[in-house]
């Protein structure tokens, strides 16, 4: 029994490898926080780029937007979103007259109608964001802008 007691005391006093164990506890938290900050930065950057791209498509007197050419507008918007994964296939883009929307929140559909003179139009887009942090759900960003075709 003395032998077991002396071994336990020796084991409790042994500090070899303590730094590695402490780093494992602190390192996991540090790496998780670092990945979370990087993921937030990626989402924020994609959100800003999408907002700017949708605003430019709406307010830049874009002939494709006014004519209802969805594929050209998708190409224009996705050209600005270098971070989005497979943007052309995954983007949800919608343009409708503002009067088509009710007072409640509506999911972004697939309607892409041409603007008529003087009618306020709303263009909305949603793009999924690359998620590299384990355990996070699928993330997406959206942007919208109002425009009206001149007479």
C-alpha positions in Angstrom: 0.0 0.0 0.0 2.9 2.3 0.7 4.1 1.7 -2.8 0.8 2.9 -4.3 0.7 6.0 -2.1 4.2 7.0 -3.0 3.4 6.5 -6.7 0.3 8.7 -6.4 2.3 11.5 -4.6 5.0 11.3 -7.3 2.3 11.5 -10.0 0.7 14.5 -8.4 4.0 16.3 -8.1 5.1 15.7 -11.6 4.7 18.8 -13.7 6.1 17.6 -17.0 3.6 18.2 -19.8 1.6 20.7 -17.7 2.2 23.5 -20.3 0.8 21.3 -23.1 -2.3 20.5 -21.1 -2.8 24.2 -20.2 -2.3 25.2 -23.8 -4.9 22.6 -24.9 -7.5 24.2 -22.7 -6.6 27.8 -23.6 -5.8 27.0 -27.3 -9.2 25.6 -28.1 -11.0 28.7 -26.8 -8.5 31.0 -28.7 -8.9 29.1 -32.0 -12.7 29.1 -31.7 -12.7 32.9 -31.0 -10.3 33.5 -33.9 -12.4 31.4 -36.3 -15.6 33.2 -35.2 -14.0 36.6 -35.8 -12.9 35.5 -39.3 -16.4 34.1 -40.1 -18.0 37.4 -39.0 -15.6 39.4 -41.1 -16.4 37.2 -44.1 -20.1 37.6 -43.6 -19.8 41.4 -43.1 -17.6 41.8 -46.2 -20.0 39.8 -48.3 -23.0 41.8 -47.0 -21.3 45.1 -47.9 -20.3 43.8 -51.4 -23.8 42.5 -52.1 -25.4 45.8 -50.9 -23.2 47.8 -53.2 -23.8 45.5 -56.1 -27.5 45.5 -55.7 -27.5 49.3 -55.3 -25.4 49.8 -58.4 -27.7 47.4 -60.4 -30.7 49.5 -59.3 -29.5 53.0 -59.4 -26.8 52.9 -62.1 -29.4 53.2 -64.9 -28.6 49.7 -65.8 -30.4 48.7 -69.0 -30.5 45.0 -68.0 -32.3 45.8 -64.8 -34.8 48.1 -66.5 -35.4 45.6 -69.3 -35.9 42.6 -67.0 -32.8 40.7 -68.2 -32.2 38.5 -65.1 -29.1 36.7 -66.3 -27.2 39.9 -67.1 -28.1 41.4 -63.7 -26.9 38.1 -62.0 -23.6 38.3 -63.9 -23.2 42.0 -62.9 -23.9 41.3 -59.2 -21.9 38.1 -58.9 -19.0 39.8 -60.6 -18.7 42.0 -57.5 -19.0 39.1 -55.0 -15.7 37.4 -55.2 -16.1 35.7 -51.8 -19.5 34.1 -52.5 -19.2 30.4 -53.4 -20.8 29.7 -56.8 -22.8 32.9 -56.7 -24.4 32.5 -60.2 -26.0 29.2 -59.2 -26.9 30.1 -55.6 -28.1 33.7 -55.8 -31.8 34.4 -55.3 -32.8 37.5 -57.2 -36.1 39.2 -57.4 -37.4 42.5 -59.0 -41.0 43.5 -58.6 -43.1 46.6 -58.4 -43.2 47.9 -54.8 -47.0 47.6 -54.8 -46.6 43.8 -55.0 -45.3 43.7 -51.5 -47.5 43.6 -48.4 -46.7 45.0 -45.0 -45.1 41.8 -43.7 -41.8 40.2 -44.4 -41.7 38.0 -47.5 -39.1 35.5 -48.6 -37.2 36.4 -51.8 -38.8 34.7 -54.7 -37.7 34.3 -58.3 -39.9 37.0 -60.0 -37.9 39.3 -62.2 -40.1 41.7 -64.0 -39.2 44.6 -66.2 -39.6 48.2 -64.9 -42.4 50.3 -66.3 -42.0 54.1 -66.5 -42.6 55.8 -63.2 -43.3 52.6 -61.2 -41.3 52.2 -58.0 -39.5 48.9 -58.2 -37.7 46.8 -55.5 -34.8 44.6 -56.3 -33.8 42.1 -53.7 -31.0 39.5 -53.6 -29.8 36.8 -51.2 -26.6 34.9 -51.4 -25.3 32.1 -49.2 -21.9 32.7 -47.4 -19.1 30.2 -47.1 -19.2 28.7 -43.6 -16.0 27.2 -42.3 -16.6 27.2 -38.6 -17.9 23.8 -37.5 -21.4 23.8 -35.9 -22.6 27.0 -37.5 -25.8 26.9 -39.6 -25.9 27.9 -43.2 -25.4 31.7 -43.4 -26.7 34.0 -46.1 -26.7 37.7 -46.7 -29.3 39.8 -48.5 -29.5 43.2 -50.0 -32.2 45.4 -51.5 -32.7 48.7 -53.3 -35.5 50.8 -54.7 -35.4 52.3 -58.2 -37.8 53.8 -60.7 -37.5 53.9 -64.5 -37.5 57.4 -65.9 -40.3 58.3 -68.3 
